[in-house]
Amino acid sequence: SPVIIEDGCFIGSRSIVVEGVIVEKEAVLGASVVLTQSTKIIDVSTEKPIEYKGKIPTRSVVIPGSYTKKFPAGEYNVNCALIIGKRRASTDLKTSLNEALRDFNIAV
């Protein structure tokens, strides 16, 4: 399965997105977010968490996180991705510099 990163996304440093993951339009991945097809993606911006797998919804802001999972040998923290909100206009301004540099083909 291909990796699909739609237009206007911002991918933070040291983030990893592997096969089968879709990052929808204008999503923001914070530094060190790791996404695989089986990574739990939990939207914690509402009263009740909503879980996704393999897809980051449009304009979501995502950071790395963890959750506790029980195994026969005990309880351990497992990595996940947390959706902490939606992209704001201030984020659009910050990422507009990258867009301008691309528009004028300027390497940094």
N, C-alpha and C positions, 0 to 999 in steps of 0.2 A: 504494500500500500504506500502511496506517495505521502510526503509531508506537504501540507498545503498551508501557506502563510499568506493570508489575504492582504489587500492593499492597506497602507497606513499603519501597520503594526509597528510597535517598538519592542525590540528584543534586547534585554539587558545583558551585560557582560557575563560570561561563563554560563549562559543558559544553554540547555540542550533540548532539542526537539527532534525526536526520531520517528521512524516510519509509522504511518497510520494516523498521525495526529493532524488535526485541523485547527489552526488559529484563525478565528474569524476576524473580519474587518476592524481595524483600529484598536485591537487588543494591545495591552501593555504587559509584557513579562518582565518582572523585576529580576535583578541579578541572581544568578545561580538557580533559576527555576529549571527543573528537569521534568520533561513530559515524554512519556511513552504511551502506547496504546492502552496499557493496563494501569497507568498512574491514576490514583483517585484524585479528582479535581473537585474540591468542596467549596461551594459558594456560602461564605459565612457572613455575607453582607445583609442578610435578612434574619428574621426571628428564628426560622427553622432552616437548618442547612439543606442545601440541594446538591446532590452528587452528580458529576458528569464523568465520563471516561472518553478519552480520545478527542475531545473537542473543547475549545475555549470560546465561549460566546462573544459576540460583537461588543467592543468597547470595554471588556472586562479588564480589571487591574489584578494581576496575579503575583503572589509572592510564594516562596518555598515555605512549607510547613511540615507537620508530622501528626500522626494520630496513633493511639495505643491499640495494639492488636494482640489478642491472646493466642499463644502457641502451646503445644504440650510442655515445652520447657519453661514457660513463663510468659509474662507480658513484656512486649518490646515496642519501641517507637518505630513506625514505618513512615518513610517519606511520602508526602503528598504535595499538591499545589492548592493554595487557598485563594479564592476570588474574594478580594476585600472591598470591592466597590466597582463603580463605573468610571471610565475615563472622563476627566473634567476639561474645561476650556483651558485651564492653566497648563495641563499636560500637553494639549495641542500646541500651545505657544512654545513650550520647551522643545518639542520634537520638530517644530517648523524649521529650525536651523539645519537639521539633518536634511530635510526636504530641499531647502534652498541650495545647500552644497551639492546635492545630487542634480538639481535642475541645471546648475551652471558647470557641472562636471569638474568640481574642485576636490582634489584629494587632500585629506588631512592626515 
